[in-house]
Amino acid sequence: MIKYTEDHEWITVEGDIATVGITEHAQDALGDVVFVELPEVGATLAPKAVAGVVESVKAAADVYMPVSGKIVEVNEALRADPSLANSDPMGAGWFFKVALSQPAEIDALMDEAAYKNFSS
């Protein structure tokens, strides 16, 4: 199951761990990503908190926390090669993993059909 935010993040959940990244729509709007700032492992963040930054040749944008939780892992491969956010935004270009503190918050996010309607 994949869910989406109005800020163009995607989130997938396995057990009580969620993986978060930016959507294809977001990376397309940004253009070539040249730098990412990832959150600190161990940080506890609330929904809509700034969890990171993605910078491209065109713009910089905040990456927001879609749900409440504690950062348990960041994508060091993305830090080393920010272009992964362009080449595989929904896969190898993930940003961080979070241990969910309020799993029900996932239900408030958009499914794929709603997101496609929202982003078109």
C-alpha distance (Angstrom), angle and dihedral (degrees) to the residues before:
residue distance angle dihedral
M1 . . .
I2 3.77 . .
K3 3.80 125.1 .
Y4 3.80 131.7 -171.5
T5 3.80 138.5 -148.7
E6 3.79 130.8 -141.9
D7 3.82 85.9 -114.7
H8 3.83 89.9 63.0
E9 3.78 99.8 -105.9
W10 3.80 122.2 136.3
I11 3.78 125.4 -148.7
T12 3.79 132.9 -167.9
V13 3.79 124.5 -172.2
E14 3.80 130.2 -146.9
G15 3.80 111.4 177.0
D16 3.79 106.3 -46.2
I17 3.83 95.2 -26.2
A18 3.79 121.6 91.1
T19 3.81 127.7 -165.4
V20 3.82 117.6 -146.6
G21 3.80 132.9 -164.0
I22 3.78 141.9 144.2
T23 3.78 121.5 -82.7
E24 3.79 127.7 -112.8
H25 3.80 87.1 -109.3
A26 3.82 90.7 56.7
Q27 3.80 95.6 47.0
D28 3.81 90.1 46.2
A29 3.82 90.9 52.9
L30 3.81 92.1 46.7
G31 3.79 97.3 47.2
D32 3.79 122.0 -155.5
V33 3.81 108.7 10.3
V34 3.81 111.6 -139.3
F35 3.83 103.4 169.8
V36 3.80 139.6 19.6
E37 3.77 129.2 -167.3
L38 3.78 111.4 -156.0
P39 3.82 128.1 -161.8
E40 3.79 123.2 -101.9
V41 3.79 115.7 -93.8
G42 3.80 106.4 -112.4
A43 3.80 95.3 31.2
T44 3.80 114.7 133.0
L45 3.79 112.7 -145.3
A46 3.80 136.8 -176.9
P47 3.81 125.2 -136.2
K48 3.84 112.6 -74.9
A49 3.83 92.0 19.6
V50 3.79 113.7 135.6
A51 3.80 105.3 -102.3
G52 3.80 99.1 173.8
V53 3.77 147.9 -28.2
V54 3.76 132.6 -108.9
E55 3.81 118.8 -160.1
S56 3.77 126.9 -166.2
V57 3.76 136.0 175.9
K58 3.83 86.9 -93.3
A59 3.80 106.1 38.6
A60 3.78 149.7 -19.6
A61 3.78 122.7 -116.4
D62 3.77 135.9 -175.9
V63 3.79 119.7 -117.8
Y64 3.79 109.4 -140.3
M65 3.77 130.9 -149.9
P66 3.82 106.7 -111.2
V67 3.84 95.5 -161.3
S68 3.81 140.7 10.7
G69 3.75 117.3 -82.7
K70 3.77 153.2 97.5
I71 3.80 122.5 -74.6
V72 3.81 107.2 -118.5
E73 3.81 101.4 170.1
V74 3.80 140.6 8.9
N75 3.78 127.3 -156.5
E76 3.81 104.1 -105.9
A77 3.82 89.9 179.6
L78 3.81 88.4 61.1
R79 3.81 91.1 48.7
A80 3.81 88.9 53.0
D81 3.82 93.9 42.8
P82 3.83 111.5 24.3
S83 3.82 90.5 179.1
L84 3.83 87.2 78.5
A85 3.83 84.9 79.8
N86 3.82 86.5 65.0
S87 3.78 102.3 36.1
D88 3.82 97.3 43.7
P89 3.83 110.1 6.6
M90 3.81 93.9 159.5
G91 3.83 94.5 45.5
A92 3.81 130.1 17.8
G93 3.82 89.7 12.4
W94 3.83 94.7 68.2
F95 3.82 114.7 138.4
F96 3.81 109.6 -152.0
K97 3.79 147.0 -19.6
V98 3.77 123.6 -126.6
A99 3.80 134.4 -164.8
L100 3.79 103.4 -131.0
S101 3.79 117.0 -123.3
Q102 3.83 94.5 179.7
P103 3.84 107.5 28.4
A104 3.82 92.0 178.3
E105 3.83 88.9 69.4
I106 3.82 87.3 76.8
D107 3.81 89.0 69.6
A108 3.82 91.2 64.7
L109 3.82 92.7 59.0
M110 3.81 124.7 92.1
D111 3.78 123.9 -94.8
E112 3.81 119.6 -135.7
A113 3.82 95.4 -89.3
A114 3.81 92.7 49.8
Y115 3.80 91.5 46.6
K116 3.80 93.2 49.7
N117 3.80 89.0 51.5
F118 3.83 91.0 46.7
S119 3.82 96.0 47.7
S120 3.81 98.3 43.7
